[in-house]
Amino acid sequence: MSTLTQRATIYMDPVLHKALRLKSVETSRSMSDLVNDAVRYELAEDADDLATFDARKKEPTLDFEDFVKELKRNGTI
């Protein structure tokens, strides 16, 4: 174990734990590597979402009721 790693205890659904263990064996990768990659992926996705929100923050807001009325007016619904 690298000195740059941090140990953590997590509690998993037994079915997910079994799936992770099987994937670990199937891919010859440690369960820790698989969990670290999954967490990195989720955090990167969150960062992308936040960047998108930031880029669109100056767009005008659209009232839901007005939007639905417009959909009815133009025959979409």
DSSP file (Angstrom, degrees, kcal/mol; ACC not computed):
  #  RESIDUE AA STRUCTURE BP1 BP2  ACC     N-H-->O    O-->H-N    N-H-->O    O-->H-N    TCO  KAPPA ALPHA  PHI   PSI    X-CA   Y-CA   Z-CA
    1    1 A M              0   0    0      0, 0.0     2,-0.1     0, 0.0     0, 0.0   0.000 360.0 360.0 360.0 134.3    0.0    0.0    0.0
    2    2 A S    >   -     0   0    0      1,-0.1     3,-1.3     2,-0.0     0, 0.0  -0.365 360.0-126.8 -72.0 151.0    1.3    3.4   -0.9
    3    3 A T  T 3  S+     0   0    0      1,-0.2    -1,-0.1    -2,-0.1     0, 0.0   0.611 108.8  66.6 -72.0 -10.0    1.9    6.1    1.7
    4    4 A L  T 3  S+     0   0    0      2,-0.0    -1,-0.2     0, 0.0     2,-0.2   0.400  85.8  90.4 -90.7   2.9   -0.2    8.3   -0.4
    5    5 A T    <   -     0   0    0     -3,-1.3     2,-0.4     0, 0.0     0, 0.0  -0.645  64.4-145.3 -99.0 158.6   -3.4    6.3    0.1
    6    6 A Q        -     0   0    0     -2,-0.2     2,-0.3     2,-0.0    -2,-0.0  -0.984  15.6-131.2-122.6 129.6   -6.0    6.7    2.9
    7    7 A R        +     0   0    0     -2,-0.4     2,-0.3     2,-0.0     0, 0.0  -0.592  30.4 176.5 -80.3 139.8   -7.7    3.8    4.4
    8    8 A A        -     0   0    0     -2,-0.3     2,-0.5     2,-0.0    -2,-0.0  -0.993  25.7-136.6-142.4 148.0  -11.5    4.0    4.7
    9    9 A T        +     0   0    0     -2,-0.3     2,-0.3     2,-0.0    -2,-0.0  -0.923  27.4 178.8-103.9 126.5  -14.3    1.7    5.9
   10   10 A I        -     0   0    0     -2,-0.5     2,-0.5     2,-0.0    -2,-0.0  -0.930  22.6-138.5-124.9 152.8  -17.4    1.6    3.7
   11   11 A Y        -     0   0    0     -2,-0.3     2,-0.3     6,-0.0    -2,-0.0  -0.952  26.4-171.4-112.8 124.1  -20.5   -0.5    4.1
   12   12 A M        -     0   0    0     -2,-0.5    -2,-0.0     2,-0.0     0, 0.0  -0.826  33.4 -99.5-117.5 151.6  -21.9   -1.9    0.9
   13   13 A D     >  -     0   0    0     -2,-0.3     4,-2.6     1,-0.1     3,-0.2  -0.480  40.9-122.9 -57.8 134.5  -25.0   -3.7   -0.1
   14   14 A P  H  > S+     0   0    0      0, 0.0     4,-2.3     0, 0.0     5,-0.2   0.849 110.8  52.2 -56.1 -35.9  -24.0   -7.4   -0.1
   15   15 A V  H  > S+     0   0    0      2,-0.2     4,-2.3     1,-0.2     5,-0.1   0.914 110.8  47.0 -67.7 -41.5  -25.1   -7.8   -3.8
   16   16 A L  H  > S+     0   0    0     -3,-0.2     4,-2.7     2,-0.2    -1,-0.2   0.895 110.9  52.7 -65.4 -39.0  -23.0   -4.9   -4.8
   17   17 A H  H  X S+     0   0    0     -4,-2.6     4,-2.7     2,-0.2    -2,-0.2   0.920 109.9  48.1 -61.7 -43.5  -20.0   -6.2   -2.8
   18   18 A K  H  X S+     0   0    0     -4,-2.3     4,-2.6    -5,-0.2    -2,-0.2   0.916 112.1  49.3 -62.9 -43.0  -20.3   -9.6   -4.5
   19   19 A A  H  X S+     0   0    0     -4,-2.3     4,-2.5     2,-0.2    -2,-0.2   0.907 112.4  48.2 -63.3 -41.2  -20.5   -7.9   -8.0
   20   20 A L  H  X S+     0   0    0     -4,-2.7     4,-2.4     2,-0.2    -2,-0.2   0.920 111.6  49.6 -64.3 -43.9  -17.4   -5.7   -7.1
   21   21 A R  H  X S+     0   0    0     -4,-2.7     4,-2.0     2,-0.2    -2,-0.2   0.917 112.6  47.3 -62.0 -42.9  -15.5   -8.8   -5.9
   22   22 A L  H  X S+     0   0    0     -4,-2.6     4,-2.9     1,-0.2    -2,-0.2   0.905 111.7  50.0 -65.3 -41.4  -16.4  -10.7   -9.1
   23   23 A K  H  X S+     0   0    0     -4,-2.5     4,-2.5     1,-0.2     6,-0.3   0.881 107.8  55.3 -64.4 -36.1  -15.4   -7.8  -11.3
   24   24 A S  H  X>S+     0   0    0     -4,-2.4     5,-1.5     2,-0.2     4,-0.9   0.925 112.2  41.9 -60.6 -45.6  -12.1   -7.5   -9.4
   25   25 A V  H  <5S+     0   0    0     -4,-2.0     3,-0.5     1,-0.2    -2,-0.2   0.928 114.8  51.1 -66.8 -45.1  -11.4  -11.1  -10.2
   26   26 A E  H  <5S+     0   0    0     -4,-2.9    -2,-0.2     1,-0.2    -1,-0.2   0.860 119.9  34.4 -61.4 -38.0  -12.6  -10.9  -13.8
   27   27 A T  H  <5S-     0   0    0     -4,-2.5    -1,-0.2     2,-0.2    -2,-0.2   0.454 102.2-125.6 -99.5  -1.9  -10.5   -7.8  -14.5
   28   28 A S  T  <5S+     0   0    0     -4,-0.9     2,-0.3    -3,-0.5    -3,-0.2   0.860  70.4 125.9  56.3  37.3   -7.4   -8.6  -12.3
   29   29 A R      < -     0   0    0     -5,-1.5    -1,-0.2    -6,-0.3    -2,-0.2  -0.924  65.4-105.2-121.8 149.6   -7.8   -5.3  -10.6
   30   30 A S     >  -     0   0    0     -2,-0.3     4,-2.1     1,-0.1     5,-0.2  -0.338  23.6-121.1 -71.0 155.1   -8.1   -4.7   -6.9
   31   31 A M  H  > S+     0   0    0      1,-0.2     4,-2.6     2,-0.2     5,-0.2   0.875 115.5  56.7 -61.4 -36.9  -11.5   -3.7   -5.4
   32   32 A S  H  > S+     0   0    0      2,-0.2     4,-2.9     1,-0.2    -1,-0.2   0.913 105.7  49.6 -61.5 -43.0   -9.8   -0.5   -4.2
   33   33 A D  H  > S+     0   0    0      1,-0.2     4,-2.5     2,-0.2    -1,-0.2   0.921 111.8  48.6 -62.2 -42.9   -8.8    0.4   -7.7
   34   34 A L  H  X S+     0   0    0     -4,-2.1     4,-2.1     2,-0.2    -2,-0.2   0.915 113.8  45.5 -64.2 -42.8  -12.3   -0.2   -9.0
   35   35 A V  H  X S+     0   0    0     -4,-2.6     4,-2.6     2,-0.2     5,-0.2   0.922 112.3  51.5 -66.9 -43.6  -13.9    1.8   -6.2
   36   36 A N  H  X S+     0   0    0     -4,-2.9     4,-2.6     1,-0.2    -2,-0.2   0.916 110.9  48.3 -59.1 -43.2  -11.4    4.7   -6.6
   37   37 A D  H  X S+     0   0    0     -4,-2.5     4,-2.5     2,-0.2    -1,-0.2   0.902 111.4  50.2 -63.7 -40.7  -12.1    4.8  -10.4
   38   38 A A  H  X S+     0   0    0     -4,-2.1     4,-2.3     2,-0.2    -2,-0.2   0.911 112.3  46.6 -64.8 -42.1  -15.8    4.8   -9.8
   39   39 A V  H  X S+     0   0    0     -4,-2.6     4,-2.6     2,-0.2     5,-0.2   0.918 112.0  50.8 -66.8 -42.7  -15.5    7.7   -7.3
   40   40 A R  H  X S+     0   0    0     -4,-2.6     4,-2.6    -5,-0.2    -2,-0.2   0.925 110.4  50.4 -58.2 -44.5  -13.2    9.6   -9.6
   41   41 A Y  H  X S+     0   0    0     -4,-2.5     4,-2.3     1,-0.2    -2,-0.2   0.930 111.7  46.9 -60.1 -47.5  -15.7    9.2  -12.4
   42   42 A E  H  X S+     0   0    0     -4,-2.3     4,-2.2     1,-0.2    -1,-0.2   0.903 113.5  47.8 -63.7 -42.0  -18.6   10.4  -10.3
   43   43 A L  H  X S+     0   0    0     -4,-2.6     4,-2.4     2,-0.2    -1,-0.2   0.887 111.2  50.8 -67.4 -37.8  -16.7   13.4   -9.0
   44   44 A A  H  X S+     0   0    0     -4,-2.6     4,-2.3    -5,-0.2    -2,-0.2   0.897 109.5  51.2 -65.0 -39.1  -15.6   14.3  -12.6
   45   45 A E  H  X S+     0   0    0     -4,-2.3     4,-2.4     2,-0.2    -2,-0.2   0.904 109.9  49.7 -64.1 -41.0  -19.2   14.1  -13.7
   46   46 A D  H  X S+     0   0    0     -4,-2.2     4,-2.7     2,-0.2    -2,-0.2   0.915 109.8  51.0 -61.9 -42.7  -20.2   16.4  -10.9
   47   47 A A  H  X S+     0   0    0     -4,-2.4     4,-2.2     1,-0.2    -2,-0.2   0.900 110.0  49.9 -62.7 -40.7  -17.5   18.9  -11.9
   48   48 A D  H  X S+     0   0    0     -4,-2.3     4,-2.2     2,-0.2    -1,-0.2   0.920 110.7  49.8 -62.5 -43.7  -18.7   18.8  -15.5
   49   49 A D  H  X S+     0   0    0     -4,-2.4     4,-2.6     1,-0.2    -2,-0.2   0.928 110.8  49.2 -60.9 -45.3  -22.3   19.5  -14.3
   50   50 A L  H  X S+     0   0    0     -4,-2.7     4,-2.5     1,-0.2    -1,-0.2   0.887 110.0  51.3 -62.6 -38.7  -21.2   22.4  -12.2
   51   51 A A  H  X S+     0   0    0     -4,-2.2     4,-2.4     2,-0.2    -1,-0.2   0.892 110.2  49.8 -64.6 -39.1  -19.2   23.8  -15.1
   52   52 A T  H  X S+     0   0    0     -4,-2.2     4,-1.6     2,-0.2    -2,-0.2   0.923 110.8  49.0 -65.4 -44.3  -22.2   23.6  -17.3
   53   53 A F  H  X S+     0   0    0     -4,-2.6     4,-0.5     1,-0.2    -2,-0.2   0.922 112.1  49.5 -59.4 -43.6  -24.4   25.3  -14.7
   54   54 A D  H >< S+     0   0    0     -4,-2.5     3,-0.9     1,-0.2     4,-0.2   0.907 109.9  50.3 -62.8 -42.2  -21.8   28.0  -14.4
   55   55 A A  H 3< S+     0   0    0     -4,-2.4     3,-0.3     1,-0.2    -1,-0.2   0.794 116.7  41.8 -66.7 -27.3  -21.6   28.5  -18.1
   56   56 A R  H >< S+     0   0    0     -4,-1.6     3,-1.8     1,-0.2    -1,-0.2   0.365  81.6 103.5-101.4   5.1  -25.4   28.8  -18.4
   57   57 A K  T << S+     0   0    0     -3,-0.9    -1,-0.2    -4,-0.5    -2,-0.1   0.726  79.3  53.9 -65.0 -20.4  -26.1   30.9  -15.3
   58   58 A K  T 3  S+     0   0    0     -3,-0.3    -1,-0.3    -4,-0.2    -2,-0.1   0.493  83.1 108.4 -91.5  -3.3  -26.6   34.1  -17.4
   59   59 A E  S <  S-     0   0    0     -3,-1.8    -3,-0.0     1,-0.1     2,-0.0  -0.451  82.4-100.5 -69.2 146.2  -29.3   32.4  -19.5
   60   60 A P        -     0   0    0      0, 0.0     2,-0.2     0, 0.0    -1,-0.1  -0.365  37.3-116.1 -66.4 146.9  -32.8   33.7  -18.8
   61   61 A T        -     0   0    0     -3,-0.1     2,-0.5    -2,-0.0    -3,-0.0  -0.487  22.1-141.0 -80.5 156.6  -35.0   31.6  -16.6
   62   62 A L        -     0   0    0     -2,-0.2     2,-0.3     4,-0.0     3,-0.0  -0.976  11.8-130.3-124.0 120.9  -38.1   30.0  -18.0
   63   63 A D     >  -     0   0    0     -2,-0.5     4,-2.3     1,-0.1     5,-0.2  -0.519  15.2-138.5 -70.1 131.0  -41.3   29.8  -16.0
   64   64 A F  H  > S+     0   0    0     -2,-0.3     4,-2.6     1,-0.2     5,-0.2   0.909 101.0  50.8 -59.0 -46.0  -42.6   26.2  -16.1
   65   65 A E  H  > S+     0   0    0      1,-0.2     4,-2.3     2,-0.2    -1,-0.2   0.914 111.5  47.9 -61.7 -42.3  -46.3   27.3  -16.5
   66   66 A D  H  > S+     0   0    0      2,-0.2     4,-2.3     1,-0.2    -1,-0.2   0.889 110.6  53.0 -63.9 -38.1  -45.4   29.7  -19.3
   67   67 A F  H  X S+     0   0    0     -4,-2.3     4,-2.2     2,-0.2    -2,-0.2   0.927 109.9  46.8 -62.7 -45.7  -43.4   26.9  -21.0
   68   68 A V  H  X S+     0   0    0     -4,-2.6     4,-2.1     1,-0.2    -2,-0.2   0.906 111.1  52.2 -64.4 -41.4  -46.3   24.5  -20.8
   69   69 A K  H  X S+     0   0    0     -4,-2.3     4,-2.6     1,-0.2    -1,-0.2   0.907 109.3  50.1 -59.8 -41.9  -48.7   27.2  -22.2
   70   70 A E  H  X S+     0   0    0     -4,-2.3     4,-2.4     1,-0.2     6,-0.3   0.890 107.8  53.4 -64.6 -39.5  -46.3   27.8  -25.1
   71   71 A L  H  <>S+     0   0    0     -4,-2.2     5,-1.9     1,-0.2     6,-1.2   0.904 111.6  45.9 -61.4 -40.2  -46.2   24.0  -25.8
   72   72 A K  H ><5S+     0   0    0     -4,-2.1     3,-1.1     5,-0.2    -2,-0.2   0.913 111.1  53.0 -68.8 -41.6  -50.0   24.0  -25.9
   73   73 A R  H 3<5S+     0   0    0     -4,-2.6    -2,-0.2     1,-0.3    -1,-0.2   0.897 112.0  43.7 -60.8 -40.8  -50.1   27.1  -28.1
   74   74 A N  T 3<5S-     0   0    0     -4,-2.4    -1,-0.3    -5,-0.1    -2,-0.2   0.401 116.0-112.8 -90.5   6.6  -47.8   25.7  -30.7
   75   75 A G  T < 5S+     0   0    0     -3,-1.1    -3,-0.2    -4,-0.3    -4,-0.1   0.587  79.7 125.5  81.6  10.4  -49.5   22.2  -30.7
   76   76 A T      <       0   0    0     -5,-1.9    -4,-0.2    -6,-0.3    -5,-0.1   0.876 360.0 360.0 -70.5 -35.6  -46.6   20.2  -29.2
   77   77 A I              0   0    0     -6,-1.2    -5,-0.2    -9,-0.1    -1,-0.2   0.353 360.0 360.0-127.6 360.0  -48.9   18.9  -26.4
